[in-house]
């Protein structure tokens, strides 16, 4: 199996917003899309340009392209392997974007590479104000991570640098002055194989990009276990399908080992989660709301998914430092150790129950940096790379075998 080396309580917010809108008798801006989802990249880009500034990066060696939105933290909103006519590979909340009205708690615009800062929960949370209880009523995504822009510092034909200063206060009441420098780079088709460690077949269409996300302590206080330590938290939202499965290779697995944390929203049904000594398979069809996570001891620095309906193999690679690290705990609880969190998360949206509308037909692939123990002036960088490969299964099969050590015919949760 090839190993790589690199130099969301989202549904809860949706539930809170949808319940509030139902009580108010208003239309759910973050509910199931009433604006029809375009099937191609060109239509999605045209839609985005109607509502926000959109930056396109196009590969001169292929038809690959990505679309970015500075107003929404410089997110990569969507991508394509085949130009305007190609399938739009990122999930967009068309209804919310078209509505244009800010929502309470969170504005889930979508996007397949979006920047957040952890932790979400614990005594160091940036999503609950000091003294607030850990519940939906009080949960709030900080505006710099939700509705405020990341200004463009510079750009080239292949990359864009965004930079933003922000001040965030954690649940303890400590204020963090943070400079975020975010560089998004489109990778040329001819170079993608170098990142995968293999020769990419000509009949496989591809798009790849990565974001380098740096946080700098611009304040006067050292970030440590007592004051609190933030992390870089990267989330990618992708369209779900009936035959879509998240694939997470694991290490140190075996009898008696429990690498998967499924405590987030209750136990994941057995028919949706399959774990063996080497791989985790997690159904991502937007049919059942669920989330899993894996800590550092069990992960490599990559994960992926396979959409057998549309023949898209997605690989996400990220920075994973050597040696034991602290990772922030995002559980909505101040009693647990705040630095025993997960490195990898995967989320599958689904009906929230209580007669509430579903947020959308999407799933997420997420990675986190270690907790940033930084003195004033210090910085931490976290890379998050997304690669989409599209083609006949017979051409994708040897790639899956080399990268994940599995056959695509074995992917899925029965």
Protein Blocks (a to p, Z undefined) as FASTA:
>chain_A
ZZdddfbfklmmmmmmmmmmmmnopacfklccfbdcdfbfklmmmmmmmmoccdddddfk
bcbdcdddfknooiafbdcfeljklccfbdcdfklmmnopacehiacebjjbdcddddfb
djkbckbcehiacdfklgccdfklmmpccddfbdcfkbccdddddddddfkopacddddd
dddddddfklmmmmnopacdfklccdddddddddddfbfbdcdfknopcddddddddddd
fkbccddddehiaehiafbccklnopadfkloccdfkbccdddehpagcdddddfklpcc
bdcdddfknopacdddddddehjdddddfbdcfkbcfklccfbdcdddddebjoiacfbd
cdddddddddddddehiacddddddddddddfklmmmmmmmmnopafklgccZZ
